[in-house]
């Protein structure tokens, strides 16, 4: 279980960092209020960076989990189900 958690967490952490750099090299946190709404007006720029990083990390972790789920082979000792 620990190894699978690391297979999910580590690549998603790295990709969240890459996405953070790409997004905020093109967009200023102060300009995001037009995209997101007035909810970000009370959050500092460092807070916006933090929230965005965790959002990116969550999305990347979900995609890593899905990839791991789809790549996991079926157990070899089970026979395929036969329908009558």
ChimeraX attribute file (.defattr): number of C-alpha atoms within 10 A of each C-alpha:
attribute: neighborCount
match mode: 1-to-1
recipient: residues
	/A:1	6
	/A:2	6
	/A:3	8
	/A:4	10
	/A:5	12
	/A:6	11
	/A:7	15
	/A:8	19
	/A:9	18
	/A:10	14
	/A:11	15
	/A:12	22
	/A:13	18
	/A:14	13
	/A:15	17
	/A:16	22
	/A:17	16
	/A:18	13
	/A:19	17
	/A:20	19
	/A:21	14
	/A:22	11
	/A:23	13
	/A:24	12
	/A:25	9
	/A:26	8
	/A:27	11
	/A:28	13
	/A:29	19
	/A:30	13
	/A:31	11
	/A:32	15
	/A:33	13
	/A:34	10
	/A:35	8
	/A:36	10
	/A:37	9
	/A:38	11
	/A:39	9
	/A:40	18
	/A:41	16
	/A:42	9
	/A:43	14
	/A:44	12
	/A:45	14
	/A:46	10
	/A:47	13
	/A:48	17
	/A:49	18
	/A:50	13
	/A:51	13
	/A:52	19
	/A:53	20
	/A:54	15
	/A:55	14
	/A:56	20
	/A:57	23
	/A:58	16
	/A:59	15
	/A:60	21
	/A:61	22
	/A:62	15
	/A:63	14
	/A:64	19
	/A:65	18
	/A:66	12
	/A:67	12
	/A:68	14
	/A:69	10
	/A:70	9
	/A:71	9
	/A:72	8
	/A:73	8
	/A:74	7
	/A:75	7
	/A:76	6
	/A:77	6
	/A:78	7
	/A:79	7
	/A:80	6
	/A:81	6
	/A:82	5
	/A:83	4
	/A:84	3
